[in-house]
Amino acid sequence: MGVGVRLHAPRRKECRWLCLVLVVFAAFSSAEGQLETVVVTGSFSPSPLSEMTASTTVIDYDELQRLNKQLLSDVLRTVPGLLIEEQGGGGGLTSVSIRGGEANFTQILLDGVALNDPTNSRGGSHDLRNINPYSVARIEIVRGPQSAVYGSDAMAGVINIISLDPRESRPATLRMEMGERGYRDYGFSASTTMDQLGVAIDLSSRESGEVIEGSRRDIDNIGVRARWQPSQENQLSLQVRHLEGERSSYPEQSGGPLFAVSDALDAGDFRQSTVALGWDSEFGPRWQSRLSGSYFSQAEDYRSPGVFPYSSVPANGSETDFEREQLSWVNTLKLAQSYQLNLGADYRDEQGNSAGYVDVGVQLPTDYRLARKTTGAFLELRAQPLEALLLQSSVRYDSPDSFDDETTVRLGARFALSSSVTLLTNWGEGFKLPSYFALGHGLVGNPELLPETVSAWDAGIEWQALQSVEITTSAFFNAYDDLIDFDPETFTNVNRRRVESKGVEWLVHWRPADALTAKMHATYTDIEVVGEDVMLLGRPEWKAGAWLDWQLTPQWRLGFDYAWNGAVPASSLHTGQSVVSVLDDYHRLDWRLSWQPAPVFNAELAVDNLLDANYETAVGFPAPGRMLRLALTWQYGG
């Protein structure tokens, strides 16, 4: 966990526009019918969004298409409570922090399969640039500790990235996108149903181009999903995905293209595979069961010149391999009309190894090989004793190798105060086992590390102010203990920090007419390292934004997305010493225009960073300037 000198930036006043927005919205009203959204994340069985007690956001396929974002991280910027940490350019690492927690406290799922890799030096956080947003059908974000459902890693929340459903027949779609400075993205997707069998496939190939000097990433991806329902009571599912890529970038904290003494670059080749099988069965009107298994593997060959010519970060490299196998059995019992019980068990087997070195004139090995197995059992009760009151409680017991057993609890309530106002509150616990890198690295690893833990609560209001205006507000508090940090005196990783994060999130959804939709969001996060006069790096105190989508005519659609990111403390070693500075806040505006002259053809023109805002995402790493993208989409069949 990186820290630096505490810096007090003046509190920004930009978010006061929210109050003005609410006053303006009070003048508008129109009827809007919506279908119920079902969420598969944050619980052991699918639940309607209107019955979720946890703070949850769903970005559906239509919204993803309207946003038309080049990167998944840019989509997540539009969600309150999510803070993006990135190192500019296609080859840089990009991760997401939920409510001020470390990026490796966020569990990233792809169709329910965990993607976090504990062999990397970031403690297991996932690089979001490896996921192409155009192959995504929906995204579900659940904020707050979710260890009572997912076990280790879900300390701050869960983001589930969901692919197109093979049960929904879609025409074959070919998409070609080109942009400035060598950006290319090609994709193909199709799904079909034959009696009780549904099959979907998506292919993509992306070249980031060199939007930022020295930084680029090329990725090829294939995914296949199938669902078969041999009888009304049984359903089988299969998903297979494979990804390969390579990337290059200036080393972290090197000062980037602006300040680095040397132009030597980090380089990495990586591959990633997932396989998942599932069997859903109904043994009666009150008993449903799901048996599922998954396999995830990631391998990377990474080489870095270090921060030349200084010795604080010498040249280093590693070849890592990680595999995770999981088996889960969930039973859903309908005890009564308003009471539901989920119970079951799961098993996780993880193996990782790294062959690495640090070059200090001679190459010192940093090899490690670790494995651990975790057995878990869980119980979840959903009860609705009153029509206006929904209660949820989850308890989970985990028994990991080489660590003490962990029991985590989550409690939530949802109360309809009136037909337009709903109150939500949650309390939960979480834990995260130390990463393999933190435990086993040949120079800084410490096998005596303890799991990191969290206790948190949040409270929120959902207010249907008008038929066309929905306002959501949440306040949260997280207390993290035994956080893992590097101790320069002993030159090893240690448990020593307690960090508290608290704040407020706002979201306003306005739809005055079928052709016009707008969303506004803001997040305030205060992070304190208890007992120390320091501040965590990479996370702003304030962020806010708004996006608007306007269907001008049946053929033409216009959109804008505005984002404001507050000042961010950041550190760099480009002078030979660790220097903490403040990256200025920035305002960014993206513009898009879509033309669909026929149902089978669509053309999209997008300008990212329309006003060419000049800012840094890390010290010496400039953000991409204005960039033009053109995408053409053809559909065949239907």
Secondary structure, DSSP 8 states (H G I E B T S, - for coil): --EEE--------GGGHHHHHHHHHTT----------EE-SSSSS-EEGGG--SEEEEE-HHHHHHH--SSHHHHHTTSTTEEEEE-SSTTS-EEEEETT--GGGEEEEETTEE---TTSTTTT---GGGS-GGG-SEEEEEES--HHHH-TT-SSEEEEEE---TTS-EEEEEEEEEEGGG-EEEEEEEEEEETTEEEEEEEEEEE---SBTTBEEEEEEEEEEEEEEEETTEEEEEEEEEEEEEEEE--TTS-HHHH-S----EEEEEEEEEEEEEEEEEEETTEEEEEEEEEEEEEEEEEE--STT-SSS-EEEEEEEEEEEEEEEEEEEEEETTEEEEEEEEEEEEEEEEEEEEESSSEEE--EEEEEEEEEEEEEEEEEEETTEEEEEEEEEEEETTS--EEEEEEEEEEESSSSEEEEEEEEEEEE---HHHHH-TTT--TT---EEEEEEEEEEEEEEETTEEEEEEEEEEEEEEEEEEETTTTEEEEEEEEEEEEEEEEEEEEEETTEEEEEEEEEEEEEETTSSEEESS--SEEEEEEEEEE-SSSEEEEEEEEEE--EEEEE-TTSS-EEEEE--EEEEEEEEEEEEETTEEEEEEEETTT----EEETTEE----EEEEEEEEEE--
